Amino acid sequence: MAEDDLRTRQLEQMQTQLAFQEDTLQQLQEVIAEQQQAILTLRRQVELLKQRQDEAGITGGDSDGAGGTEKPPHY
């Protein structure tokens, strides 16, 4: 009888641990989905900024005065 009680308690503990792990896994999956959505949004925003930059003729790198770049007044 005592062995049955021990096994029953162990089984209950394992079921409790499994329930907590399943809950944690679900929470992690939700966070991952939110982060993936945020990444996609940021990628779209970067792409739009690149398009705007290309359309405006702004280039990165050397600043030879072309492309509408001016030195700040303190130079």
N, C-alpha and C positions, 0 to 999 in steps of 0.2 A: 504493500500500500504506500509506503513512504517513497518508494522508487517511482511509483505512478505520479505522486504529488510533485516530486522533483522534476520529472519529465514534463508535467503539465506546466509548471512554473517556467521551465526553460523554453517551452514552446511559446508561452505567452510573451516572454521577454523577446524572443526572436521575432514574433509577429509585431510587437511594438516597435522594435528597431526597424523592421522592414517598412512599417507605416511611416515612420519618420524619414527614412531614406527616400521613399517614394515621394513624400511631400517636398523634401529638399530638391530632389531631381526635377519635379514639376516647377518649382520656383526658379531653378537655374535655367530651365528651358525657356521660361518666360523672359528672364533677363537677357538671354542670348538672342531671342527673337527681337526684343526691344533694341538691343545694341546693333543688330543687323539692320534694322530699319533706320536707325540713326546713321549708320555708315552709308547706306544707300542715299539718304538725304544729303549728307555731306558731300558725297561724290557728285551728286547732281549739282549742288551749289558750286563746287570747284569747277566743274565743267562749264557752267554758265559764266562764272568769272573769267575763265580762260577765253570763252567766246567773246565776252565784252571787251576783254583786253585786246584780242586780235582785231576786233571791229574798230576799236579806238586807235589802233596803231601803236599801242604801248608795247615796248619790248623790254625785256630784262637784260641785265648784263651791262655792257659799256654805255656810258652816258656822254656821247659826243655832241649832245645838243639836238640830235634828231629825235623825232617822235614826240615833240612837244614837252620834253623834259627841260626844266630850267633849274639853274643853281639857286639855292635859297638866298635871300637878300643878304645874309651875313657873310657871304663869301666874297 
